[in-house]
């Protein structure tokens, strides 16, 4: 099952700490776990363009990002707050 992301939670540094959609809200840890089990767990769709949310690694830690497609409105950083 794929959940459509409608917003993202960000900390004061702008790091993504959660995702949300209609009727659901997941922490970063929940989302990372779900993506590792199912790479198609979350989808962002804006303006007819869709990308999956994926897990990246930086400085030994996981982070949430979208597949690169050079279309900024579907970037988690640019989504409305949950």
Secondary structure, 3 states (H helix, E strand, C coil): CCEEECEEEECCCCCEEEEEECCEEEEHHHHHHHHHHCCCCEEEEECCEEEEEEEEEECCEEEEEECCCCCHHHCHHHCCEC
